[in-house]
Amino acid sequence: MELEYDYWTGTEKQVVNCLNSSIGQYNRRYKLVKIGITNNLEKRKTEHYIDSINWDFMVIKCRTISVQFMTEIKETLDDSNHNFIPDEKVNRSKAGNCKQYLYVLLKELK
């Protein structure tokens, strides 16, 4: 699985608008799309690497130290994109000053 970085920055509304547009493109170009949040990229990448879906890409779309900001963005994206595969292992860390990442997993059409 390839790891790519494509960060979006700004207010929650700006980030959500940009992410909705970007993720909408993924929905048209890829067989499966899944979004998630984590505070440990390497651990999460390894967990998804051994997943039975065999994801092709993990794209980091947003980074912040605010758990609340990241959780609100993910919930907004989930509400507006019902065709995503749900992430059962949602990060519920309440640790302060810990980097939080929003990522998208992609499975190519084959």
ABEGO torsion letter per residue (X at the ends): XBBBBBBBBEBAAAAAAAAAAAAAAAAAABABBBBBBBABAAAAAAAAAABAAGBABBBBABBBABAAAAAAAAAAAAAABAABBBBABBBABABBGBBBBBBBBBBBBX
